[in-house]
Amino acid sequence: MSENTEDLATRNSTLETRLSELETRNSNLETNLSLLATRNSQLATESISSDDSDEIDLAELWRAIWSGKWLIIAITFMFSVGSVFYALSLPDEYKSTVLLAPASSSSSSSLSKLAGQFGGLASLAGINLGGGGAEDKTVVAMEIMKTWGFLETFIIDNNIQVEVFAAEGWNRSSNTLVIDPEIYDVENKKWVREFNASRGQKLEPSSWELFEKFKGRVSVSQDKTTGLISLSVEYFSPEIAKQWADQLVKAINAHIQKQDREEAIKSIAYLNEKIQETNIADMQSVFYQLIEEQTKTLMLAEVSEEYVFKTLSPAKVAEEKAKPKRALIVILGLMLGGMLAVIIVLIRHFRKLAPVK
């Protein structure tokens, strides 16, 4: 009996110890829960204060902008007035456009057929028949019109150095160009511009200076869908813009025409020499056919005025200016002035708030 009593006492003691441990754990859990609740409350408070801080910052920015509204209005007004005067100071420019199509060439197509038939045989004799037709000439002509050499020759041949380099506007009432007197003396017909000899400049503008001035006035583009070419010229005088557009078309046609004529003459002479050098009947037949095609090319180059480009829609004298876009200039000036004014006001505001060191 005594042993059973001792066992029961021991078990009771163990149970009491475990109950005490459970109570301690419960107490710890309650403490942790209390800490978590406190932390959540702190986080919520910080979040609310952060939102309040953001709202205060936005409100502060608005107050800063509002307090500097007169400065913003003044700066914006100054920029607006300046952009108006700048837009009005720019001279009107007019655009004249001519629509072109590649001129068909039966000689080129025939030569392409010969290239397919006898290209390998002719290559044995060192002759390249090629395979390009009117499309190749069109691409070449478009690229030539953008080159320094072609535009320089065009300017010199048409004697338009003064119009290209010294003009600064157009008088509609008298239909005359306004020439900058600091660059060219119209009465004495001489150049009077200031130049920097150390940079290689001379009194008269160089061919490169003329090219740089003129190339921005000429644009050539091709519609990838239709293959039609648009040649546009922008200038102060609408009549001169039309005149230059027409002259450019004639000039590029004449340029390619002259090249093909010279090549045809050289090719015919070369082929005649090759005929004398070979006794192979097939080769002689190829050479005779090539001479025939080159003769057609030479004949076409002699008689055809629209050799590369055929005019579909001729250039017209523009009645409305192409640029400047004065309304757009004023709007951009207004926006730039407003943004700059706001930035200045905010910088001044935050510099006042910055602690003095």
Secondary structure, DSSP 4 states (H G I P E B T S, - for coil): -HHHHHHHHHHHHHHHHHHHHHHHHHHHHHHHHHHHHHHHHHHHHHHHHHHHHHHHHHHHHHHHHHHTHHHHHHHHHHHHHHHHHHHHHSPPBEEEEEEEEEPP-HHHHHHHHHHHHHHHHHHHTT-------HHHHHHHHHHHTTSHHHHHHHHHHTT-HHHHHTEEEEETTTTEEEE-TTTEETTTTEE-----GGGT--SSPPHHHHHHHHHTTEEEEE-TTT--EEEEEEESSHHHHHHHHHHHHHHHHHHHHHHHHHHHHHHHHHHHHHHHH---HHHHHHHHHHHHHHHHHHHHHHH-SSSSEEEEE-----SS--B--HHHHHHHHHHHHHHHHHHHHHHHHHHHHSPP-
